[in-house]
């Protein structure tokens, strides 16, 4: 999926995650900070990268600030940010076989 602009999804509230995504040129560049990094950092990173791959995003700069969100919230926020960045406004393919 081609990203056309920068986009944000999510909040900085407890149990949520904020995803900021913008077009990139060097594959997926992921910057992740999390209040639960020591416990779940690998799982959070995997959820983000898997969702991006399933959406066909190959080049993007992604900045993630996690405040203890569960996997389904992380995936939904990534999808939302990607759809906004790709300027998809109709017939959104939510939950692409995650």
N, CA, C and O of each residue as an XYZ file, in Angstrom:
392
protein
N       0.839     -1.167      0.000
C       0.000      0.000      0.000
C       0.893      1.242      0.000
O       1.859      1.323      0.760
N       0.570      2.181     -0.836
C       1.357      3.398     -0.975
C       0.870      4.458      0.004
O      -0.307      4.817     -0.003
N       1.759      4.955      0.834
C       1.427      6.020      1.769
C       1.645      7.357      1.077
O       2.694      7.582      0.473
N       0.657      8.246      1.163
C       0.714      9.530      0.471
C       1.063     10.692      1.391
O       1.564     11.719      0.931
N       0.805     10.540      2.681
C       1.031     11.628      3.621
C       1.255     11.064      5.013
O       1.119      9.860      5.229
N       1.594     11.919      5.944
C       1.754     11.521      7.345
C       0.380     11.385      7.985
O      -0.566     12.068      7.595
N       0.278     10.493      8.975
C      -0.989     10.306      9.669
C      -0.734      9.804     11.089
O       0.307      9.219     11.388
N      -1.714     10.050     11.947
C      -1.645      9.621     13.347
C      -2.942      8.920     13.701
O      -4.016      9.298     13.232
N      -2.832      7.892     14.538
C      -4.004      7.227     15.109
C      -3.690      6.894     16.558
O      -2.554      6.564     16.898
N      -4.695      6.983     17.400
C      -4.523      6.633     18.798
C      -4.252      7.837     19.674
O      -4.140      8.968     19.202
N      -4.149      7.559     20.980
C      -3.930      8.606     21.969
C      -2.776      8.214     22.888
O      -2.184      7.143     22.753
N      -2.479      9.095     23.809
C      -1.445      8.816     24.805
C      -2.072      8.470     26.156
O      -1.420      8.568     27.196
N      -3.339      8.067     26.131
C      -4.036      7.653     27.352
C      -3.563      6.271     27.786
O      -3.026      5.509     26.982
N      -3.762      5.960     29.037
C      -3.417      4.644     29.556
C      -4.158      3.560     28.774
O      -5.327      3.730     28.428
N      -3.488      2.465     28.500
C      -4.037      1.309     27.766
C      -4.303      1.599     26.293
O      -5.073      0.884     25.652
N      -3.681      2.630     25.756
C      -3.819      2.936     24.325
C      -2.423      3.033     23.714
O      -1.417      2.871     24.405
N      -2.378      3.292     22.437
C      -1.116      3.426     21.720
C      -1.293      4.499     20.657
O      -2.351      4.587     20.033
N      -0.273      5.312     20.449
C      -0.309      6.315     19.397
C       0.649      5.887     18.294
O       1.833      5.650     18.535
N       0.121      5.793     17.089
C       0.896      5.397     15.914
C       1.031      6.600     14.991
O       0.029      7.176     14.566
N       2.244      6.975     14.686
C       2.507      8.045     13.729
C       3.241      7.408     12.555
O       4.268      6.755     12.740
N       2.717      7.597     11.359
C       3.298      6.959     10.179
C       3.460      7.981      9.071
O       2.626      8.869      8.898
N       4.530      7.846      8.332
C       4.769      8.726      7.186
C       5.464      7.938      6.095
O       6.092      6.916      6.373
N       5.360      8.399      4.854
C       6.031      7.707      3.760
C       7.530      7.614      4.014
O       8.132      8.519      4.593
N       8.112      6.532      3.581
C       9.550      6.328      3.723
C      10.148      5.789      2.444
O       9.438      5.553      1.466
N      11.470      5.592      2.452
C      12.169      5.087      1.271
C      13.051      3.884      1.561
O      13.552      3.248      0.633
N      13.247      3.564      2.823
C      14.211      2.522      3.207
C      13.563      1.385      3.973
O      14.045      1.011      5.042
N      12.495      0.835      3.457
C      11.814     -0.229      4.172
C      11.028      0.339      5.351
O      10.634      1.505      5.337
N      10.807     -0.477      6.354
C      10.089     -0.044      7.547
C      11.096      0.425      8.588
O      11.941     -0.349      9.038
N      11.002      1.687      8.964
C      11.839      2.250     10.013
C      10.935      2.437     11.236
O      10.089      3.331     11.257
N      11.117      1.594     12.243
C      10.232      1.582     13.402
C      10.941      2.111     14.636
O      12.006      1.629     15.022
N      10.323      3.115     15.244
C      10.791      3.651     16.520
C       9.697      3.365     17.541
O       8.565      3.825     17.388
N      10.030      2.611     18.575
C       9.034      2.161     19.549
C       9.444      2.523     20.954
O      10.563      2.239     21.382
N       8.525      3.157     21.677
C       8.717      3.341     23.111
C       7.445      2.833     23.792
O       6.338      3.040     23.297
N       7.620      2.171     24.924
C       6.486      1.556     25.596
C       6.704      1.528     27.102
O       7.819      1.339     27.588
N       5.612      1.720     27.821
C       5.677      1.626     29.278
C       5.854      0.180     29.728
O       6.167     -0.073     30.891
N       5.659     -0.760     28.824
C       5.808     -2.189     29.150
C       6.844     -2.843     28.229
O       6.744     -4.030     27.920
N       7.827     -2.071     27.798
C       8.835     -2.547     26.842
C       9.555     -3.808     27.325
O       9.738     -4.750     26.554
N       9.955     -3.828     28.567
C      10.705     -4.985     29.072
C       9.897     -6.275     29.037
O      10.451     -7.350     28.807
N       8.607     -6.175     29.262
C       7.761     -7.367     29.275
C       7.253     -7.754     27.884
O       7.250     -8.933     27.529
N       6.825     -6.763     27.102
C       6.105     -7.069     25.859
C       6.685     -6.413     24.610
O       6.035     -6.425     23.565
N       7.869     -5.849     24.683
C       8.445     -5.144     23.537
C       8.500     -5.963     22.260
O       8.145     -5.468     21.190
N       8.942     -7.209     22.360
C       9.038     -8.069     21.166
C       7.661     -8.336     20.568
O       7.497     -8.324     19.348
N       6.676     -8.577     21.424
C       5.316     -8.866     20.961
C       4.684     -7.625     20.313
O       3.999     -7.738     19.296
N       4.911     -6.457     20.893
C       4.382     -5.209     20.321
C       4.998     -4.973     18.951
O       4.288     -4.673     17.990
N       6.305     -5.105     18.858
C       7.015     -4.915     17.587
C       6.478     -5.902     16.535
O       6.242     -5.519     15.389
N       6.288     -7.150     16.921
C       5.780     -8.162     15.989
C       4.372     -7.823     15.516
O       4.066     -7.989     14.335
N       3.512     -7.352     16.410
C       2.136     -6.991     16.036
C       2.139     -5.855     15.019
O       1.370     -5.876     14.057
N       2.995     -4.873     15.228
C       3.081     -3.726     14.316
C       3.605     -4.163     12.953
O       3.003     -3.850     11.927
N       4.714     -4.878     12.938
C       5.335     -5.286     11.675
C       4.461     -6.263     10.895
O       4.397     -6.190      9.668
N       3.797     -7.166     11.584
C       2.903     -8.121     10.923
C       1.725     -7.401     10.285
O       1.344     -7.707      9.155
N       1.151     -6.452     11.002
C       0.016     -5.696     10.465
C       0.435     -4.879      9.245
O      -0.282     -4.851      8.245
N       1.580     -4.221      9.317
C       2.074     -3.462      8.167
C       2.292     -4.377      6.963
O       1.929     -4.028      5.839
N       2.880     -5.541      7.198
C       3.129     -6.485      6.104
C       1.821     -6.954      5.481
O       1.721     -7.038      4.257
N       0.822     -7.260      6.296
C      -0.456     -7.738      5.762
C      -1.202     -6.655      4.997
O      -2.031     -6.951      4.136
N      -0.906     -5.401      5.315
C      -1.509     -4.295      4.581
C      -0.695     -3.917      3.348
O      -1.106     -3.051      2.576
N       0.444     -4.552      3.161
C       1.274     -4.299      1.994
C       2.105     -3.030      2.090
O       2.505     -2.470      1.069
N       2.369     -2.570      3.312
C       3.205     -1.383      3.505
C       4.662     -1.837      3.511
O       5.069     -2.622      4.368
N       5.439     -1.345      2.560
C       6.836     -1.763      2.431
C       7.821     -0.671      2.828
O       8.942     -0.970      3.241
N       7.416      0.588      2.708
C       8.289      1.718      3.028
C       7.528      2.713      3.895
O       6.544      3.311      3.458
N       7.996      2.883      5.127
C       7.338      3.817      6.036
C       8.226      4.105      7.230
O       9.021      3.268      7.659
N       8.072      5.310      7.756
C       8.675      5.668      9.034
C       7.545      5.608     10.049
O       6.549      6.321      9.927
N       7.705      4.761     11.043
C       6.650      4.538     12.015
C       7.186      4.849     13.410
O       8.203      4.303     13.837
N       6.480      5.735     14.109
C       6.834      6.071     15.478
C       5.677      5.643     16.362
O       4.532      6.029     16.129
N       5.977      4.845     17.379
C       4.950      4.274     18.233
C       5.239      4.634     19.687
O       6.346      4.438     20.189
N       4.210      5.168     20.350
C       4.287      5.418     21.786
C       3.170      4.595     22.426
O       1.990      4.919     22.296
N       3.559      3.540     23.109
C       2.608      2.603     23.696
C       2.446      2.882     25.188
O       3.417      3.114     25.908
N       1.196      2.852     25.623
C       0.876      3.046     27.033
C       0.178      1.817     27.609
O      -0.700      1.928     28.465
N       0.586      0.635     27.120
C       0.040     -0.620     27.646
C      -1.149     -1.155     26.879
O      -2.004     -1.825     27.457
N      -1.221     -0.871     25.583
C      -2.329     -1.356     24.754
C      -2.222     -2.851     24.500
O      -1.123     -3.403     24.443
N      -3.362     -3.500     24.349
C      -3.398     -4.922     23.997
C      -3.229     -5.068     22.487
O      -3.375     -4.099     21.743
N      -2.924     -6.277     22.045
C      -2.625     -6.528     20.622
C      -3.708     -6.033     19.666
O      -3.396     -5.422     18.645
N      -4.980     -6.291     19.987
C      -6.042     -5.888     19.056
C      -6.110     -4.376     18.914
O      -6.443     -3.876     17.840
N      -5.805     -3.640     19.967
C      -5.778     -2.182     19.892
C      -4.607     -1.714     19.045
O      -4.746     -0.805     18.227
N      -3.459     -2.334     19.241
C      -2.270     -1.986     18.457
C      -2.539     -2.199     16.971
O      -2.253     -1.324     16.154
N      -3.083     -3.346     16.625
C      -3.364     -3.653     15.223
C      -4.378     -2.678     14.631
O      -4.210     -2.222     13.500
N      -5.427     -2.353     15.383
C      -6.450     -1.423     14.898
C      -5.878     -0.033     14.685
O      -6.220      0.633     13.708
N      -5.015      0.413     15.581
C      -4.402      1.738     15.437
C      -3.452      1.780     14.241
O      -3.389      2.785     13.534
N      -2.720      0.700     14.015
C      -1.835      0.640     12.848
C      -2.671      0.705     11.573
O      -2.352      1.471     10.663
N      -3.735     -0.090     11.498
C      -4.614     -0.062     10.323
C      -5.150      1.342     10.076
O      -5.099      1.843      8.953
N      -5.661      1.972     11.122
C      -6.237      3.307     10.992
C      -5.205      4.304     10.470
O      -5.494      5.074      9.554
N      -4.018      4.294     11.040
C      -2.973      5.214     10.602
C      -2.600      4.969      9.141
O      -2.415      5.919      8.381
N      -2.492      3.714      8.750
C      -2.146      3.377      7.367
C      -3.240      3.847      6.409
O      -2.936      4.453      5.382
N      -4.503      3.578      6.728
C      -5.595      4.001      5.848
C      -5.643      5.517      5.719
O      -5.902      6.043      4.637
N      -5.394      6.223      6.826
C      -5.359      7.682      6.765
C      -4.191      8.158      5.895
O      -4.356      9.060      5.074
N      -3.027      7.561      6.071
C      -1.845      7.956      5.304
C      -1.988      7.635      3.818
O      -1.441      8.341      2.971
N      -2.716      6.580      3.509
C      -2.940      6.191      2.113
C      -4.154      6.911      1.521
O      -4.478      6.729      0.347
N      -4.817      7.725      2.336
C      -6.001      8.474      1.943
C      -7.135      7.570      1.455
O      -7.841      7.895      0.501
N      -7.291      6.439      2.124
C      -8.406      5.538      1.828
C      -9.565      5.959      2.719
O      -9.453      5.943      3.945
N     -10.683      6.338      2.096
C     -11.805      6.886      2.853
C     -13.093      6.088      2.691
O     -14.047      6.292      3.442
N     -13.129      5.193      1.729
C     -14.325      4.398      1.482
C     -13.964      2.928      1.392
O     -12.846      2.569      1.021
N     -14.925      2.083      1.737
C     -14.740      0.631      1.673
C     -13.447      0.189      2.370
O     -12.649     -0.561      1.807
N     -13.262      0.659      3.580
C     -12.058      0.345      4.334
C     -11.966     -1.164      4.607
O     -12.918     -1.765      5.106
N     -10.847     -1.756      4.288
C     -10.690     -3.203      4.505
C     -10.253     -3.530      5.935
O      -9.187     -4.113      6.132
N     -11.066     -3.163      6.939
C     -10.724     -3.399      8.340
C     -10.464     -4.868      8.608
O     -11.111     -5.738      8.024
N      -9.532     -5.140      9.480
C      -9.269     -6.511      9.926
C      -8.768     -7.426      8.839
O      -9.205     -8.573      8.749
N      -7.876     -6.956      8.023
C      -7.349     -7.733      6.904
C      -6.696     -9.012      7.422
O      -5.503     -9.025      7.727
N      -7.453    -10.053      7.518
C      -6.950    -11.386      7.912
C      -5.753    -11.344      8.844
O      -4.675    -11.835      8.510
N      -5.948    -10.768      9.990
C      -4.871    -10.657     10.968
C      -4.717    -11.996     11.637
O      -3.864    -12.155     12.509
